[in-house]
């Protein structure tokens, strides 16, 4: 039987624990680590340093709304609410007073009833 290659994890030692046998290689840095030193992320094994780097990139906040700040979003939202209330108020003012008095309904119903 041919001997296993020297680069296989079974014949190398852990990068952090030289007395332990390596179980996997980190996808990020390529170093060999024991089972206690690697963490699975998306079915791939990462060492603690690469895992921290990989997950910290996901935690960075994205700037949305084309770089508009949160305060500008609040001001825009409040202006939109005010504008909506203004136009609803204008619509209510435009309703004729005969609608509120009930005379509009008299015109729509037959005289016999």
N, C-alpha and C positions, 0 to 999 in steps of 0.2 A: 504494500500500500504506500502511495506517495504521502509524504508529510504535508501537513496543512501549511499554507503560506504564513509567513511571519507577520503579515499585516492583519490577519484575522483577529477579531476581538478575543477569541478564546486563549490566545497565546500572548496577549499583551496585558499590561497592568493598567489600573485606573490612573488617570492623570493626577487626581487629588489624593488617592490612597494607593501608593505603590505596592503595598502588601496584598492588595485584593486583585482578583482577576477581572479584566474588563468584560462588560456584558454588551455594550453598545457603543457606537460612535455618534457623537453629536452632529446633527445635520448642519448646524451653523458654523462651528469652528473645525470640525473633523477630528477632534481629539477623542481618545477612547476613555470611557468612564465605566465604573461599576453600576449595578442596578440602582443603588441608592443615590447616585449622583445625577441621574438623568430623569427627565419628566417628559411624558408624552403630550404632544400638542398637535392636533390635526393628524393623528396617526404617525407622527414623526417624533424622534427622540432628540431632546435638547438638554444641554447642560444648564446649570442655574444661571450663568451669566448670559448665555444666548436666549434662554427662556425669558429672562427679565427684559432684555433688549427687544425681543419679538413682541411681547405683550405690552410693553410701554408705548410702542408705536400705535397700537390699537386704541390706547386710552387717550391719546392726544385729541383735544377738542377740535372739531372741524368748524371753520368759519362758514356760516351759511348766509343766505340772502345777499350774495355778492358783496361781502365785507361790510354789511351794515351792522352797526353795533346794537346791543340789546336795548339801550335807551332810545335809539332811533326807531326800533321796532315798536316799542311801547308808545312813543309819540304818534307814529303812523297809525297804530291800532286805535288809539283814543280819538284821533282826528276822524278816522273812518266811522267810529261809533257816533260821534257828534254829527257828522254829515248825514248819516242815516236818520238820526232823530230829527234833524232839521227838515229833511225832505218829507218825512212822515208828518211832521207838524204842519208844513205848508199844504200838504194834501188834505189834512183835516180842516184847515182854515178855508180851503177852497170849496168844501161841501156846502151847498146852499142851506139856508136856515129852514126852508120848507121841508127838507129831509128830516130834521130833528123834530119839527112840529107835527109831522105825520100827514101833512097834506099831500105829499108825493104819493102815498099809498092810496089816497082817495081817487087820484087820477088814474091809477092803474087798475083798480077793481071796478067791476060792473056796477052801475047805479042801482040795480034792482036788489042787491044783497044787503 
